[in-house]
Amino acid sequence: MLQIQTIFGVEMVSSALKIFELLGTKMAVQSADNFHKLRKKGITIRKTADVIIASFCIEHHLPLLFSDKDFKSFVEHLGLRNAIYI
């Protein structure tokens, strides 16, 4: 039987979902490093959240399904995998 729990008003099926800690010190440093790598190439990422999400996916070898053009720079220059091609 699936276990359902409510977190912040959202019901989650805990046995079916894997939960990750998105941002700790290590990921904050890696995100800043990735931001600076792209800036050195003349690329500015508009949203901090995009940098964090892309960096997390790169670090954990997870593909990302996206439509935001900022993520294309992570694919082209930092090895982010686009889930649309998997």
N, C-alpha and C positions, 0 to 999 in steps of 0.2 A: 504494500500500500504506500502511496506517495505521501510524504509529510508536507503539509502546507503551513507556512508561517507568514505572519504579516510584519513587514518592516517598513516604517514610515508610510503606512497606509497602503502599501503595495503587497499583494499576496504573491508569494514566491513558492514554487515547488522545489524545495531544497534538494531533494534527491536527484532532480533532473538538471539542475543548473550548477555549473562550476563557478565559484566566486573567487575573484582575484582582488588583492589589494592593489589599487592602481598607482598610488603615488606615495612612495616612501623617500627617504633621503637618497638612496641609490638612483631611483628613477628620476628624481628632481635634477640630480647632477647629470645623468645621461640625457635628459631632455634639454638641459641648457647646452650641453656639448653638441647635440644634434642641431639645435637652433643656430649655434655659432658656425658649425660646419656649412650650413646652408647660406648663412650671411656672407661667409667668405667667398661663396660662389655668386654673390649678388642676389640671392633669393631671400625675400622676407616673408615669413609665415605670419599671417594676420592675427591668428587666434592662438593664445597660449594652450588652450585645451587641445587643439589639433596637434601641437608639438608633443604634448604629454601622451595622447592616444597613440600617435604614430610611433613614438619612442618605445612605449610599452609593447606594442605589437612586434616591433623589430627585435627587441630584447628577448621576447618570449617565443619568437618564431611563429607568430600567429598571423594569418592573412586578415586583411581588413576590407570590408565591403564599404565603399564610399562613393559619393558623387561630388564632394567638395574638391575644387581644383588644387587647394593647398597640399593635399595628400600626394598628388602626382610628383611633386618634388622629392618627397621621401622615397617614392618608388624608383625614380630615375637616379637619385644620388646616394641613397642610404640603405637600399635593399629591402624596403617595405614590400610585402607581397600583396597584390591586389586580389581579393577573393573572387572577383568576377572571372578570373582566368584559371581558377583551380577546379 
